C-alpha cells in the first residue's frame, strides 16, 4: 500500500512539475514577444493601447494607440476629436468603449459604439484595426487578415450565417419569435436588417483565433434588450 501511495505521489509531483514548467515557458515566450516589439511604442512604460480619457457618466473610454507610426498618429488625432462628443454625455446609451488583444505578432483593437437611434432602438456599431507588429506595426487590410487564416469571404459568410441561424432557433425555442410567423430566410434576416452578411464586418484577432464584430438590429418591443448582449455581436470565424 505504501508503495502504491508513493507511486501516486510521484505521478502527481511529475504532473505538477510539467504544468509549472509549461506555464513558465509560456510566460517567457509572451515576455519575449512583448519585449521584441517594444521599439514600436511611443511610451515604453505603457501598454500598446491604454485609456486616453474616460467619462464615467457615459461609461466611455477613449483609447490611445501607443505606436510610433503615421497611421497611429492619424487615428489618435481622430479619436481625440471624437472624445469631445462624449464629454458632456450623461447616458450610458451613448458611449464609446474598446477592447484590444495582442496575439503573437498581431495587435488588434475594436472600438465599440453604443447609441440610441431616432426610433429609440439601442444600436451597437464597431470599428476594428489589426496591426502587424512584425512588420513595422502597420495596419493590415481585410484581405491580408483572411490570408493569415487561409480563408476567404465565402468561409466568413458561412460562419456568420450559421451563428444567425443558431440565434434564430434559440429565439424560437424561447418564444421570442414565432417560427410560423417569421422564418429564417425571408423574415429573420430582414428583421435584423441584414441584407448582406459580409456588410460591416470588423476583423479582430484574439488568442490566435479570428473573430468578427458585426452589428445588427434588435428590438425592445420583443424584450430583446434583455436577450442580446454585446457578446452576440461577436462571431467566431476560425
N, C-alpha and C positions, 0 to 999 in steps of 0.2 A: 504493500500500500504506500509506504514511504517513497519507494522508487517511482511509482506512478505519479504521486504528487510532485516529485522533483521534476519529472518529465513535463508535466503540465506547466509548472512554474517556469521551466526553461523555455518552453514554447511561447509563453506569454511575454517573457523577457525579450526573446528574439523579435517577436512581433512589435513590441514597444520600441526596440532599437531601430527596426526598419522604418516604422512610422515617423519617429523623430528624425531619422536620417533623411528621409524623403522630404519632410517638412523643411528642414534646414537647407536642402538643395534647392527647393522651390523658392525659398526666401532669398537665397543667394543669387539665383537666376534673375528674379524680379529686381533685386537691388542692382545687379549688373546692367540689366536693360534700362532701368530708370536713369542710372548714372551715365550710361553711354550717350544719352541724348540731352544731358544737362546743358550742353553748349547752345542748344536752340532756345533756352529760356532767357527772357529778359531779366527776371529776378530769380536767381538761383535758390533763394530761401523760400520761394513759394511753389505751389503745385503748378502743373501745366495750365490749369484753369481754376480760378478762385473767384469769390464774390467781389465785384466792383462796387456795388452798392445794394443795400437791402431796404425794403419798405415793409415793415411788419404789418401795417394796417391792411395792405392788399396782398400780403403773403408773396411779395415779389422779390426775386433775387436776380440781379443783372450780373452776368459773368464777365470776367476779364480773361482773354486768351493770352497766356503768358508765353508767347512765342515771338521770336525776333525775326519775323518775316513781313514782307509788304502786305500780303493778304490779311494776316492777323491784325496789322495796324489799321487797315481799312475797316475790317469787321469790328474792331474795338471802337472805332470812331462812330460807326453806325449804332452800336449798342449804347454808347454814351448819349447820343441824341435821342435814342428810343427811351432811355430811362426817364426823361422828363415827363413823358405821357403817363407814367405810373406814380410819379412823385406825390400827387395830390389825391390819388385814388384811395378810398376807404373801404373798398369792396373786394373780397377775395374772388369774386366772379369776374374781375378784370385784373388779371395778373400775368406775370411772366416768370417762369422758373426754368431750371435747366438741369441736365444730368451730363456727366462725362465719364468716359472709361478709357483706360489705357490697356490695350490688349496686344501684347507682343510689340510690334513696330508701329502700331496704329493707335492714334488718339482720336476718339470720337466725342462729339458734342451734339446734343439735341436741345434746342430751345422749345419750351412748351408754353404756348399762349392759351390762356383761358379767358373767355369773354362771353357776354350775353349778346345775341343778335337782336335785330329790330323786333322780332316776334317773341322776345324773352326766352329764347332757347339757348341753353348752355352749349358753348362751342369750344372744342379743343383744336388748335392748329399747331403744326410742328415745322421746324426747320432744322436740318441736321448738317453736320460737316464731319468729314473724316480726313485726318492729316496723317501722312506717311512720315514718321519720324526718322526712317532710314534713308529718306530721300529729300533732305532739306526741309522737312516738316511742311511739305506742300500739300494743298488740299486736293483730294482725289475726285475725279469725275465719277458719275454713277456707273459708267461702263467699266472703269478701272476697278471699282469696288466689286462688281459682279465677277470680273475676271479673277479676282483673288480667290473666289469660291468656286470657280469653274462652272458657273451657271449663267443663264440668260433670262431675258424678260419673261419668257413663257413659263419658266420654272417659278419665278417670283409670283406671277399672276395666279398660277395653280395653288400655291401655298396660301395666298391671301383669300382666294375663293373658298378653299377648304375651311379656313377659320370662320369666314362669314357664314358658311353652311352650318358649321357646328354651333355658332351663336344663334342662328335661326332655329335649329332643332331644340336648343336649350330653352329659348323663349317660348316655343310652342309647348314644351313639356311643363313649363312653369305657368302656363296660361296667360302669358303676357301678350302673346299673339295667337290668333286662331288660324290654324293651317287651312281651314275651309274657306276663310275669307282672304287669306293672304298667303300665296305660295312663294317659294324662294325666288324663282327666276323673274317673274313678271311683277311681283309686288314688293318683296322684302328689300331687294337691292334698290328699287325706286324709293322706297320708304327711307332708306339710309342715304339717299341722294348719291348713289354710286352708279354712274353710267360707264365708267372706265376704271377697272380695278387697279390699273397702274398709275392713274392720275393722282398726283400729290403724295407719292411715296417718298419717304425720307430714310435713307440707309444709315445704319448705326452698327458698329462692330462692338460686341460686348462679350468678354471672356471667350474669345475665339469663335463666337457664333455671329451670324448675320441676322439682324432684325430690321424690321421696317416699322416706322411710325407713320400712321395714316389716319387722317380724320374722317369721320362720317357722322351723319345726323342722328341725334337721339331726341326723344320727346318726353317731356314731363307729364303730358296728359295720359301716358301709359305707365306712369311711375318708373320710367326707365332711368331717371336720375339716381334712383336707389339700386338699380340693377347694373348699370355700366360704371366701371371705374376707369381711371387713367390707364390701367394695365390692359384694358380691352382694345386700346388703340395701338398696342404694340404687337406686331406679328412676327413670330419666329419663322425665319426663312430657311436657314441651314446652320 
